[in-house]
Structure formats: structure tokens, C-alpha cells
Amino acid sequence: MPATAAMPPSESAPVAPASPVRLAAWRVDAECAYAPVRDATRSARAFMEAQGLSRAETAAWELALVEAANNAVQHATGPGRRQPVRFEVLCDERGVEVRLTDHTPGFDWPDDPSLPEPESESGRGLFLIRALVDATEYLRGPGANVLVLRRMRELSEAGERGGMRDDPQELAQRLAECEAALTNMTSELASSYESLTALFRYSAELGAGGDLKDFAGRLVSDLLLVAGADHAVVRLFHPEPPRLELFLTAPPGDRFADDVLLSHEHGCTECQALATRQDIWFKPVGGDGEGGRSCGGASGSGLTGICHPFFADGKPVGTVSLVREGSDQSFTAAQISLLHTFVDFLGIQITNARLLEARTQARLVERELEIAAEIQRALLPASLPSCPPFELAASAEAARQVGGDFYDARPAGPGGLFVVIADVMGKGVPAAFFASMLRNAVRCLQPLYAHPGRLLTKLNRGLFEDLSRVDMFATVQVAYLDAVSAAVVTASAGHSPPLLCTAEGRMERVDAAGLPLGIEPGTIYEETRMPLAPGSWALLYTDGLTEARAPDGALFGEARLTAWLNRREGLRASATARRDDLLRTLAGYRKGTPAADDETFILVCHRP
Amino acid sequence: MKTHQPEPRTLRVTDLPEMTAANATDVRDAVRKVITPDCRTLQLDLSQTSFLDSSGLGALVGLHKTMRLQEGILQILHPTPAVMQLLELTRLHRLLEIVGT
């Protein structure tokens, strides 16, 4: 266990006052137990004293290091207990930085550790560390975490340091160790710099758009370089059914993903990382004994891998796995933090791309609704026919999500009027499309206008196959109004019954059973004949009308509709005036509550 | 660690070692063993204790509570400047009675 102090050669001679910043580095691995780490903290203090730190400074450092090292020992679990606690001290004229690597599961370092209750017998460690140094940083990695402590030095005449010991051999060895420590630290710094530069470059690319996969490919290739890895595999999570799919590899087309990571032994490493939300270290299967599973000429042993899962808004996005060949050296904490930074960035990009896609999808849906609305508008007659003595007025208000309501009115022989109102179950383009088909089919059955029952029977038989194939059905109400016999003949396919009102204000509800179209192919629809004397009114409507809601959720209902129709003052008004009055009544009832379903109705008056 | 009775019902503990996570609970338990039920004042002489960490502080608080349970008090005697600083930093100088700084 080397515990050595060393300084660059410039210090072996009496110090020149204007010499540049002098760095001294020291490193020791201590067994993960209280006594060995305590020894290491004493050595660290001795090293700092040798660098000329004051007694107060070294005392503060000693205590901070003891607290930090005790935590590393106390919280180590399982195999972490067999790994050493590493102390690295970097000291120059301005300050001291200590890096303490632990092998605990890690914990969330509080922003501002506070003191416990005065009578508490524990819980002062983090507070002490924070109070004794200027800055703390806790870098968490899988299996290893690094606590970085920094403290400025007191101002003093630099240079009056503890002298060097004389043994040249010892000096050379110390020098070599010092240089190795410095090289490590420098490469870590350099890679941080590279990652920063890369991230700036990616940020600049962001505005340019481009393909997500290309972008991700470049990002992961750069990650390979800065993290010192040979293979990278990115998989994305798809929730339905839950699975991880290969997104890309670096280098591109790397067979490594199929050959090793997905092999039986390691197929679940990535799933496990995603499920536990933790990085997982793994040893990929090498060439030996695996029948040619070697990867890119690797010796077969000496493969090290890490799998890092990533998330957006707490939801899994995917995994990135890095594999290093020909080395048992695990990734350093700095390389792991690079992996995390790059992957965080990638995660943001993927999330953005997905949001963009969802937005495009939403626009498509919106466009589809517009098309459906167009179709539906085209369904409705531009103007109602004039067929005295009948007077007609109609309204169709589409709900936000367009449905398949329509109505039609056609003259039918002398003194006759044919009226149809229908509601196709379903929303959007298919429903509107089908309504259009239904309307044309009805128009083709003109010879049957005076026989509503037969018309529906034939209509159902003709459309049944098409309707049932797409799991749709339609409710239809047809009425034939005959001025000569002063009667109305109706037939219903599961539709809301028409309401009739005589000139004297007597109400009739034309109940007629009948399955909706598209349920049974052989349904026979029956007709109901009712008198319709001059001065009478008929109202045909879809259930959107009775299902209009007040702000408190209460339905408009048939009772209110009947009461409105029966209003004495309305009986002599024109059909158009009554239609507008019904629309006002509905609006007054809804008070702004949006319609959930289409609201369609036709009012017919038999003028005396 | 040595103990003697400077006066009746007072126990003074001297030559205490440094108290850290490695030994703090052992030291605390060893002192508890020598406290007699009639002891009203426990004096811990920390003049030889060069180093104390948060576990050591925990042991002091533990002994303070032990003494209070038998209606006695704990006195810290002659702490070194470093230990005194630590007691002040953690505000324990308000809880513990400190004699002869």
C-alpha cells in the first residue's frame, strides 16, 4: 500500500519566489475498514503538512477525511467491502483537492447538511465535512462513487515547505507515482473538456433538424472515443408489448450487439438495468468456449461492460451499453459521468423527436376531423324542398368530434313529403362516410317513400353486410306525410320516436319498435299511421338533442322537449321561427356546456 | 483509560484515547461499566485526546444521557483547542458542561 509524497523536480532546489504553480499529488488505497482508513487519513495529513499547510488547515482536513472515509466504510455492502477506499490528494499553492472513491451504493448528497438534535448520538458527519471544506461534490457511479472535497489554502509565504527527503531512489519512485497520478487526473480533465466541446457542437446541430438516428450515431461514436470504449449498443424501450429494440450500434453495423449482448447469458442485463434504474456492470461473454462469439478479434478474456438505462419524465426510454475490449480495467468514475452526460443529452433528443411525432399525429387527426366535417356538411341538403301545405325547418349542429347525423327531406308525389333523420354510430371519417352512403341509398329508394316500413326493411337488407363488416350500425327514423289523407306514416330503426302535436296542443309520441340498421339482416320494419290534421306539428330528432347537458350535467330530456313543443304561443309561429326558438332554448339550457353529440332535428308543420 | 474518585460520588476518567468510528462505542461502553449508580458527576478529562470525530461526539452525547438518567451530570475537562473547536462547531458546548478550556 504505497503512501508517498512527491513533488515536481523544481522543488528539490531552493524555491524561486516567482516559480509557476507547483502541483503535488498523492494517492493511497486503504482497506475498507475503520483502522486502515484512519491510518490513511493520518498519512494524508502528513502529506499536506509536507506541502506547508498550517496546523489548523491539516487538522480540518484530517477531520473531514475521517468523516468521509468512515462513511465509505460504514455504508459499503457485499463485494464493495472487499474494494479499497481510494484517497487522492492534489495540492497546489492555492488550494487542496481530495478525491475519495468509495464502493458503496451511494446516496443523495444533501445540498445543505444540517445538524441533528443536540441529544442525537449520530448524524453530524456530513455537516462537519461541509463545514470544514469550501466545496463538496459527490459523483455517483455504479459500484463506485467519488467524493470531491476542495478547500482553499490560507495565504502564507509559499515555499517555506517541509524539506524533501534525500534518498534519490525513493525520490524517483515518488516522482513516477506522482506523474502517474497527474496523468490520470489530466486525462479525466481532458475528457471532460472534450465532452463539453462535443455537447456544444450537438447543441448547435439541434436547430438544424436532421435525422435522429444520424445524430444519435455521431453522439455515441464520440462517446466511444471519450469514454475509451470499443463498442456501444443503444436500445430503445417500447411499451406495447414491453420490449427493448436495437436502435443503433457504434461502430455502425457492429455485430457485437447480436453476438454478445443479446446472447442468452446477457440478454437480460439491459432489461435488468432498465427495471432497477441502475447502471449494471457486466462481463460480456468472450470468445473462449462460446463457439466463435468473439468480437472483433478480441482475445476473448478481458472484456468489461457497463449498461446505463435512461429515462424521461420518470419513464424508461432505453439503455446504452459500453464495452471495452482487451482490458479488465473497469470504467472510471469520470468515464461513467461522461456516459451519463452524453446519454442524458441523447435522452432529451429522443424525447423531443417523439413529442414532435406525437404533434404531427395530432395534426393528422385534426385534419381527419376536418375532412369528416366536410363530408357531413355536404350530406345535408343545401335547402329544404318547398312542398305545401307542409312547412319545414331543420338544424344540424355537429359536436366537436364529428359524428354521422344527417337528415333529408324529399317531395313525394302530390301533397306528399318524405322525411328521414339518421344517426350513424361511430365518429370521424368512417361514420361520416357511411352516413353519406346511407343518404344516397335512401334517395335510391324513392319508389318506397310512401311505405316507410318497407323502405327500412329493404335498406337494412341492402346495407347489412357493409355495416356489420365494419362493426357499425345506424338508427334511422323515416316519415311519410300525406296532406290528402291528413296522416303521417312512420317507421323506426331504433331511433328516438318522433313527437306530434295537434293544433289544440295535444301531444303524441310515435313509439315503434325496430332494431337499428346493421344488427339483423332479416328485420321486418313495421309502419305506424297517425292523423296529422292541419295545424299539427311533427318533430324528428336525434338523441343528441335530449342528451344536451346543463353545466351541472343534467340532461335536457324528452320531458323538456315535449313541454317546449307543446307551448301554446308556438303553435301558430312559422317553422323557421320555432326552429330558432328551440335552438335558443337549448343554448339557454346548456349555458355554454359543449355538445357531446351531434344535435339534429327537423320540424314539420301541416299548414291549414 | 484510567479512573479515580477525586471526591465522593464523582468519577473522573483520564488518559482517554482518540475517539473515532473505530472505537467510540467501545470507549463509551467501557466508561458506562465503571459508572456506579450513586455517581452524580462524571468527569471526562480530554486533555490527552488529540482527535475526535462525529462518532466520538456521539459517545460524549451518549454518556451525557446516561448521567442524566441517574440525575447526574457529565463534565468535559480540559479539551484541546481542536476538540473545543469541534464542540463549538457542532454547538455541543451548549449541551455539555465544559470545564477548564
Chai-1 contact restraints between the chains, C-beta under 6 A:
chainA,res_idxA,chainB,res_idxB,connection_type,confidence,min_distance_angstrom,max_distance_angstrom,comment,restraint_id
A,Y34,B,A21,contact,1.0,0.0,6.0,A-B,restraint_1
A,Y34,B,A22,contact,1.0,0.0,6.0,A-B,restraint_2
A,A35,B,A22,contact,1.0,0.0,6.0,A-B,restraint_3
A,R38,B,A22,contact,1.0,0.0,6.0,A-B,restraint_4
A,A59,B,A82,contact,1.0,0.0,6.0,A-B,restraint_5
A,V66,B,D53,contact,1.0,0.0,6.0,A-B,restraint_6
A,E67,B,D53,contact,1.0,0.0,6.0,A-B,restraint_7
A,E67,B,S54,contact,1.0,0.0,6.0,A-B,restraint_8
A,N70,B,A21,contact,1.0,0.0,6.0,A-B,restraint_9
A,P118,B,L95,contact,1.0,0.0,6.0,A-B,restraint_10
A,E121,B,G58,contact,1.0,0.0,6.0,A-B,restraint_11
A,E121,B,V61,contact,1.0,0.0,6.0,A-B,restraint_12
A,E121,B,G62,contact,1.0,0.0,6.0,A-B,restraint_13
A,S122,B,G58,contact,1.0,0.0,6.0,A-B,restraint_14
A,R124,B,S54,contact,1.0,0.0,6.0,A-B,restraint_15
A,R124,B,L57,contact,1.0,0.0,6.0,A-B,restraint_16
A,R124,B,T90,contact,1.0,0.0,6.0,A-B,restraint_17
A,G125,B,S54,contact,1.0,0.0,6.0,A-B,restraint_18
A,L128,B,S54,contact,1.0,0.0,6.0,A-B,restraint_19
A,A131,B,L89,contact,1.0,0.0,6.0,A-B,restraint_20
